[in-house]
């Protein structure tokens, strides 16, 4: 395996933001529009509250702490490590997963290779605490990479190891197995959690104690191993890497990874949040949120099918297919892509609720995908009364979209106007009136996706008025295709 330093020395990208600004978003990524994110790990075994169970079970006073003691006993007798034998993945069928993702209309798949808990879901040479060596004793990530690519989908990977620095730190405040040096290489440094870091609004602050060189070198080595073993076309990062101490390591990784992409002859990209990277050096990602307008640079939303957890838990609070489809359309109209998360059970099965949502999205895309895939934003993203709040963790704060909420995309000589609910007998598009850049003599004909029928329409100063089909066709959102001369 070529060393990191050699790859950097011999490739066009160097570990500086100026050099990394030569990055360009791959064409496949800009065309894909919809991907699947997967949070699957040991935290799916207790299946309580959310995927931060390993952190919260070691924090006295939390629901997880109480649940853990009542269900499994004292932390000195049963710690997070003891879930490993219970994580068997005995029904895991990566080929079935990949087929489902393709049916859902996804074009790329990004599983979490390692979450904050430090348990690698892949075959790592950096740690014995991995699914390949314990629990299922299978390279879960490698198997999925092969299955995804067989379906013609693009494979990516996510690494959240940065926060492992403090993730189990609560276990040092009371008697627990975190304090037993026997398990130190699993629980990690378990440093005190930087109080307030999630709400301070300044993620780049140097939180004490900062990760040391040993930890950072290992963080970098784990990333490079994932790249070399699985050749992901996306590397996704969660927060907390924008601290100054991470920056030289992140720049070094980006140079290594982008140079690998050049070697492979494949377009690759890094997802980052907040201000972890300089704009133009990767693809900006908004967690559980969106933008209020078009962003000139391509971006991504990552969110989940459930409102209350990324991983599998008992009592998932699901979103509706209609709401997710509406968000997908809104994001695409603003030059973004949607990475939608599911959470499999510990046995490797995907919950029926997750499957139903994916199948519903796939049914909509089977009819309307032409207005999504390979499109680009129009000069305005859309119109309508419903306000989409901007920023992280806003995805459940908007009102339901209405038939007056319309979003636009363009491709070749077609303009797509997508109503985010049924508009009734006539759809009135204010942005396409006689004062707009689209005049009546430019429109050759208008159709509704899913039908060959040519629709009647008129245009005046108030807008473009299209008579819809005599009965509602399809559900969730409705696409009107304007063919332009």
FIZANU-431649 format. One line per 8 residues: number of its first residue (from 0); their letters; for each residue x, y, z of C-alpha. Coordinates in Angstrom, 2 decimals. Example, Ala and Ser with C-alpha at 12.3 -4.5 7.8 and 13.67 -1.06 7.14 Angstrom:
// FIZANU-431649
0) as) 12.30/-4.50/7.80  13.67/-1.06/7.14 .
***
This chain:
// FIZANU-431649
0) xxxxxxxx) 0.00/0.00/0.00  1.40/3.37/-1.03  2.04/5.60/1.96  -0.04/8.67/2.65  2.95/10.98/2.20  3.85/9.41/-1.15  0.29/9.73/-2.45  0.29/13.40/-1.48 .
8) xxxxxxxx) 3.77/14.06/-2.91  2.95/12.45/-6.26  -0.58/13.79/-6.73  -1.92/17.20/-7.79  -3.60/17.98/-4.45  -1.52/19.24/-1.52  -2.56/19.62/2.15  -3.50/23.29/1.99 .
16) xxxxxxxx) -6.85/24.96/1.50  -5.51/26.85/-1.54  -4.60/23.59/-3.26  -7.80/21.85/-2.19  -9.85/24.63/-3.81  -9.00/22.90/-7.08  -11.58/20.30/-6.09  -14.63/20.08/-8.32 .
24) xxxxxxxx) -17.88/18.33/-7.48  -18.17/15.11/-9.51  -20.77/15.16/-12.26  -22.29/11.90/-11.01  -22.89/13.51/-7.61  -24.60/16.58/-9.02  -26.83/14.30/-11.11  -27.68/11.74/-8.41 .
32) xxxxxxxx) -29.91/13.91/-6.16  -30.91/11.12/-3.76  -28.85/8.80/-1.58  -29.26/6.44/1.37  -27.46/6.98/4.69  -27.25/4.03/7.12  -26.74/4.18/10.89  -26.22/0.60/12.05 .
40) xxxxxxxx) -24.15/-0.55/14.99  -24.08/-1.85/18.55  -26.51/0.89/19.59  -29.24/-0.97/17.68  -29.11/-3.76/20.31  -30.49/-1.78/23.29  -32.70/0.09/20.76  -33.52/2.76/23.33 .
48) xxxxxxxx) -34.08/6.47/22.66  -31.47/6.99/19.92  -28.04/6.08/18.57  -26.32/8.12/21.31  -27.17/5.39/23.81  -23.46/4.55/24.39  -22.76/8.11/25.47  -25.93/8.62/27.49 .
56) xxxxxxxx) -25.87/5.28/29.31  -22.72/6.56/31.05  -24.30/9.87/32.08  -25.97/9.70/35.48  -29.48/11.08/35.53  -30.34/10.33/31.91  -33.16/8.07/30.76  -30.56/5.80/29.19 .
64) xxxxxxxx) -28.65/5.45/32.45  -31.80/4.46/34.33  -32.93/2.11/31.57  -29.52/0.47/31.42  -29.32/-0.27/35.13  -32.89/-1.57/35.24  -32.49/-3.72/32.13  -28.87/-4.90/32.20 .
72) xxxxxxxx) -27.56/-4.20/35.68  -24.72/-2.06/37.06  -22.22/-0.58/34.60  -19.39/-2.45/36.29  -21.08/-5.74/35.39  -22.58/-4.90/32.01  -21.07/-2.13/29.92  -21.44/-1.08/26.31 .
80) xxxxxxxx) -18.84/-3.67/25.23  -21.21/-6.41/26.42  -23.63/-5.64/23.59  -21.09/-6.96/21.08  -22.02/-10.67/21.40  -25.68/-9.62/21.01  -24.97/-7.86/17.72  -25.11/-10.83/15.35 .
88) xxxxxxxx) -26.41/-9.51/11.99  -27.60/-13.06/11.38  -30.20/-11.95/8.82  -28.03/-9.39/7.05  -28.49/-9.64/3.28  -26.55/-6.83/1.60  -27.85/-7.80/-1.84  -31.45/-7.40/-0.64 .
96) xxxxxxxx) -30.54/-4.02/0.90  -28.97/-2.82/-2.35  -32.01/-3.91/-4.39  -34.31/-2.04/-2.02  -32.18/1.10/-2.29  -32.31/0.91/-6.07  -36.08/0.42/-6.00  -36.28/3.51/-3.79 .
104) xxxxxxxx) -34.66/5.51/-6.57  -31.42/6.17/-4.69  -28.26/6.70/-6.70  -25.68/6.48/-3.91  -25.34/4.73/-0.54  -23.33/5.92/2.49  -23.17/3.57/5.51  -21.54/4.67/8.76 .
112) xxxxxxxx) -18.27/2.75/8.83  -17.60/3.80/12.42  -19.79/5.85/14.72  -18.81/7.80/17.84  -18.90/4.56/19.82  -15.62/3.35/18.30  -16.93/0.02/16.97  -15.80/-0.41/13.37 .
120) xxxxxxxx) -18.35/-1.95/11.04  -15.58/-2.85/8.61  -12.46/-5.01/8.64  -9.94/-2.66/10.20  -6.28/-3.30/10.90  -6.33/-0.41/13.37  -8.55/-2.05/15.99  -9.72/-5.46/17.11 .
128) xxxxxxxx) -13.07/-3.87/18.04  -14.75/-4.45/14.72  -17.67/-6.38/13.25  -15.18/-8.41/11.21  -13.51/-9.77/14.35  -16.31/-9.73/16.92  -20.09/-10.03/16.98  -21.14/-10.88/13.39 .
136) xxxxxxxx) -17.51/-11.61/12.39  -18.28/-10.20/8.94  -16.98/-7.24/7.02  -20.37/-5.57/6.93  -19.16/-2.50/5.05  -17.17/-4.45/2.48  -20.10/-6.74/1.71  -22.42/-3.77/1.25 .
144) xxxxxxxx) -19.92/-1.98/-1.01  -19.89/-4.99/-3.34  -23.70/-5.34/-3.31  -24.31/-1.64/-3.93  -21.95/-1.53/-6.89  -23.56/-4.63/-8.41  -26.79/-2.61/-8.55  -25.03/0.23/-10.36 .
152) xxxxxxxx) -25.15/2.53/-7.33  -22.30/4.68/-6.03  -20.73/3.71/-2.70  -19.62/6.11/0.02  -18.63/5.80/3.67  -18.98/7.83/6.86  -16.56/8.11/9.76  -17.50/9.71/13.09 .
160) xxxxxxxx) -14.45/8.65/15.09  -13.47/12.22/16.03  -16.03/12.39/18.83  -14.88/9.10/20.32  -12.27/11.22/22.13  -14.90/12.05/24.75  -17.94/9.94/23.87  -17.62/7.54/26.83 .
168) xxxxxxxx) -16.17/10.11/29.20  -19.16/10.04/31.51  -18.14/6.56/32.58  -15.21/8.01/34.54  -17.51/9.85/36.94  -18.99/6.77/38.64  -18.06/3.08/38.93  -18.14/1.59/35.42 .
176) xxxxxxxx) -16.17/-0.60/33.06  -14.90/2.52/31.27  -12.42/2.87/34.14  -11.11/-0.67/33.69  -7.90/-0.52/31.64  -8.79/-3.92/30.19  -11.23/-2.13/27.88  -9.29/1.08/27.31 .
184) xxxxxxxx) -8.61/0.32/23.66  -12.37/0.10/23.08  -13.68/2.98/25.17  -10.85/5.19/24.00  -9.41/8.15/25.87  -12.88/8.78/27.37  -11.99/12.37/28.09  -14.41/14.76/29.80 .
192) xxxxxxxx) -17.09/15.86/27.35  -16.77/19.56/26.45  -19.90/20.89/28.09  -21.97/23.13/25.86  -20.16/22.31/22.65  -23.40/21.36/20.88  -25.20/24.59/21.72  -22.45/27.18/21.84 .
200) xxxxxxxx) -22.70/27.93/18.13  -18.92/28.10/17.86  -17.83/24.62/16.88  -14.33/25.74/16.00  -13.54/26.68/19.58  -10.60/24.73/21.07  -12.44/22.61/23.59  -10.28/21.28/26.41 .
208) xxxxxxxx) -8.76/18.78/26.62  -7.96/18.76/22.92  -7.14/15.48/21.12  -3.46/14.62/21.23  -1.17/13.61/18.37  -1.54/9.89/19.05  -5.30/10.13/18.75  -5.19/12.36/15.67 .
216) xxxxxxxx) -2.67/10.14/13.90  -4.93/7.15/14.50  -7.96/9.13/13.27  -6.16/9.91/10.04  -4.89/6.35/9.59  -8.40/4.92/10.00  -9.70/7.23/7.30  -6.95/6.34/4.86 .
224) xxxxxxxx) -7.55/2.65/5.48  -11.24/3.01/4.60  -10.30/4.83/1.40  -7.76/2.24/0.31  -9.84/-0.82/1.23  -13.26/0.25/-0.08  -12.64/3.08/-2.56  -15.65/5.17/-1.50 .
232) xxxxxxxx) -16.70/7.98/-3.81  -17.93/9.98/-0.81  -16.38/10.41/2.62  -18.85/11.94/5.06  -17.78/13.67/8.28  -19.93/14.57/11.25  -19.20/17.63/13.35  -16.40/18.39/15.81 .
240) xxxxxxxx) -13.57/18.16/13.26  -13.46/21.91/12.67  -11.35/22.58/15.73  -7.94/24.00/14.90  -6.18/20.85/16.08  -7.95/18.77/13.40  -7.32/21.17/10.51  -3.83/20.02/9.36 .
248) xxxxxxxx) -4.95/16.38/9.60  -8.13/17.09/7.67  -6.18/18.90/4.96  -3.77/15.99/4.74  -6.61/13.50/4.44  -8.39/15.57/1.79  -5.21/15.79/-0.32  -4.67/12.03/0.03 .
256) xxxxxxxx) -8.28/11.17/-0.80  -8.62/13.54/-3.75  -5.32/12.26/-5.15  -6.63/8.72/-4.82  -9.69/9.79/-6.80  -7.40/11.09/-9.55  -5.52/7.75/-9.53  -8.77/5.81/-9.79 .
264) xxxxxxxx) -10.13/8.06/-12.52  -13.26/8.58/-10.41  -14.96/11.64/-8.99  -14.80/11.70/-5.18  -16.00/14.21/-2.60  -15.86/14.97/1.12  -18.98/16.02/3.02  -18.39/18.55/5.80 .
272) xxxxxxxx) -20.53/20.51/8.25  -20.37/24.02/9.68  -16.94/25.51/8.92  -14.87/22.33/9.01  -13.54/22.99/5.51  -13.04/26.06/3.37  -15.84/26.61/0.87  -15.03/25.02/-2.46 .
280) xxxxxxxx) -12.87/22.24/-1.01  -15.71/19.78/-0.39  -19.50/19.48/-0.37  -21.26/21.41/2.39  -23.76/19.33/4.38  -26.68/20.48/6.52  -27.88/18.03/9.18  -31.66/17.69/9.44 .
288) xxxxxxxx) -32.18/21.00/7.70  -32.30/22.87/4.42  -31.65/26.21/2.76  -34.15/28.98/2.09  -32.82/29.68/-1.41  -30.55/28.46/-4.18  -26.92/27.93/-3.24  -24.54/28.46/-6.13 .
296) xxxxxxxx) -22.29/25.66/-4.91  -23.74/22.16/-4.77  -24.73/21.05/-1.25  -26.38/18.22/0.67  -28.98/17.63/3.36  -28.65/14.57/5.54  -31.73/13.60/7.49  -33.56/10.47/8.59 .
304) xxxxxxxx) -36.83/8.66/7.95  -37.49/8.94/11.70  -37.71/12.16/13.69  -36.37/10.76/16.95  -33.35/8.65/16.02  -30.80/7.87/13.33  -30.39/4.28/14.49  -33.01/1.62/15.13 .
312) xxxxxxxx) -34.97/2.03/18.38  -38.27/0.80/19.72  -40.95/3.40/19.00  -39.66/5.16/15.88  -41.51/8.39/15.09  -41.65/8.26/11.31  -41.97/11.10/8.86  -44.45/10.71/6.01 .
320) xxxxxxxx) -43.49/9.88/2.45  -45.22/13.09/1.38  -43.06/15.24/3.65  -39.84/13.54/2.56  -40.72/13.81/-1.13  -41.54/17.49/-0.60  -38.18/18.08/1.06  -36.36/16.17/-1.70 .
328) xxxxxxxx) -37.94/18.39/-4.35  -37.24/21.58/-2.40  -33.59/20.59/-1.87  -33.03/19.69/-5.53  -34.60/22.96/-6.68  -31.98/24.77/-4.60  -28.99/22.88/-6.08  -28.83/20.23/-3.37 .
336) xxxxxxxx) -29.07/16.49/-2.87  -30.84/14.49/-0.16  -29.03/11.80/1.85  -31.83/9.96/3.67  -30.98/7.77/6.64  -32.41/4.40/7.67  -31.60/2.36/10.79  -31.45/-1.45/10.51 .
344) xxxxxxxx) -32.10/-3.81/13.40  -29.21/-5.69/15.06  -30.12/-8.84/13.12  -29.56/-7.00/9.84  -33.16/-6.55/8.80  -34.49/-3.16/7.74  -37.62/-2.19/9.73  -40.88/-2.40/7.81 .
352) xxxxxxxx) -41.57/1.29/8.42  -38.23/2.24/6.82  -38.95/-0.04/3.88  -42.42/1.39/3.31  -41.03/4.91/3.18  -38.29/3.93/0.73  -40.78/2.11/-1.47  -43.11/5.13/-1.42 .
360) xxxxxxxx) -40.30/7.45/-2.50  -39.37/4.98/-5.23  -42.93/4.92/-6.53  -42.94/8.70/-6.77  -39.55/8.82/-8.48  -40.60/6.13/-10.97  -43.12/8.65/-12.33  -41.41/11.96/-11.60 .
368) xxxxxxxx) -37.71/11.13/-11.53  -37.13/12.88/-14.85  -37.73/16.17/-13.03  -35.16/15.26/-10.36  -32.22/13.29/-11.78  -29.62/15.13/-13.89  -31.46/18.44/-13.47  -30.16/21.83/-12.44 .
376) xxxxxxxx) -31.85/24.77/-10.68  -33.78/27.37/-12.66  -33.08/31.05/-11.97  -35.58/30.89/-9.09  -36.16/27.81/-6.96  -39.93/28.26/-6.71  -42.84/30.03/-5.12  -45.58/29.54/-2.57 .
384) xxxxxxxx) -46.72/30.40/0.95  -44.89/27.74/2.97  -41.69/28.95/4.60  -38.72/26.59/4.68  -36.51/27.47/7.62  -32.78/27.56/6.98  -30.13/25.76/8.98  -29.40/22.59/10.92 .
392) xxxxxxxx) -32.17/20.74/12.81  -35.08/22.56/11.17  -36.48/19.71/9.08  -39.60/19.17/11.19  -40.39/22.84/11.78  -42.14/23.79/8.53  -45.85/23.63/7.84  -47.23/21.12/5.34 .
400) xxxxxxxx) -46.62/22.09/1.73  -49.66/23.18/-0.28  -50.71/23.05/-3.93  -49.53/26.66/-4.24  -45.98/25.64/-3.28  -44.17/25.06/-6.56  -40.54/24.18/-7.23  -38.61/24.39/-10.51 .
408) xxxxxxxx) -35.87/22.31/-12.11  -34.47/22.38/-15.64  -32.90/19.88/-18.02  -32.16/20.25/-21.73  -35.15/22.06/-23.26  -37.57/21.25/-20.46  -38.66/23.29/-17.45  -40.29/21.27/-14.69 .
416) xxxxxxxx) -42.79/22.91/-12.34  -43.53/20.62/-9.40  -46.56/21.30/-7.20  -45.85/20.02/-3.68  -49.52/19.06/-3.18  -52.46/18.61/-5.54  -53.27/22.07/-6.96  -56.84/21.32/-7.99 .
424) xxxxxxxx) -58.40/21.78/-11.42  -55.96/24.52/-12.39  -52.42/25.24/-11.30  -51.49/28.92/-11.26  -47.75/29.54/-11.54  -47.05/33.19/-10.74  -43.35/32.98/-11.68  -44.27/32.17/-15.29 .
432) xxxxxxxx) -46.42/35.17/-16.18  -45.91/37.34/-19.26  -43.27/39.34/-17.38  -41.13/36.23/-16.85  -38.35/34.97/-19.10  -40.71/32.33/-20.54  -43.08/33.70/-23.16  -46.07/31.89/-24.62 .
440) xxxxxxxx) -44.41/31.33/-28.00  -41.51/29.55/-26.26  -43.80/26.84/-24.85  -44.47/24.07/-27.38  -46.63/21.95/-25.08  -47.20/21.02/-21.42  -47.71/17.57/-19.93  -48.10/16.15/-16.47 .
448) xxxxxxxx) -45.58/13.44/-15.62  -47.23/10.03/-15.75  -49.55/10.98/-18.60  -49.15/11.49/-22.36  -52.06/13.91/-22.44  -51.26/17.44/-23.62  -52.68/19.99/-21.21  -54.45/23.24/-22.03 .
456) xxxxxxxx) -52.89/26.41/-20.66  -52.91/30.18/-20.85  -50.54/32.93/-19.82  -51.17/36.48/-18.60  -49.52/39.00/-16.34  -50.69/37.07/-13.29  -48.96/33.87/-14.28  -49.15/30.63/-16.25 .
464) xxxxxxxx) -52.45/28.79/-15.79  -52.51/25.07/-16.59  -55.64/22.95/-16.60  -54.71/19.77/-14.76  -55.91/16.28/-15.60  -59.57/15.49/-14.94  -58.53/13.41/-11.96  -55.53/13.41/-9.64 .
472) xxxxxxxx) -52.73/11.25/-11.00  -50.31/9.84/-8.47  -49.74/11.34/-5.03  -47.47/13.46/-2.86  -46.30/15.96/-5.51  -47.18/16.60/-9.15  -44.85/17.51/-11.99  -45.78/19.66/-14.98 .
480) xxxxx) -43.30/19.47/-17.84  -43.01/22.52/-20.05  -41.32/21.71/-23.36  -39.61/24.83/-24.67  -38.77/25.74/-28.24 .
***
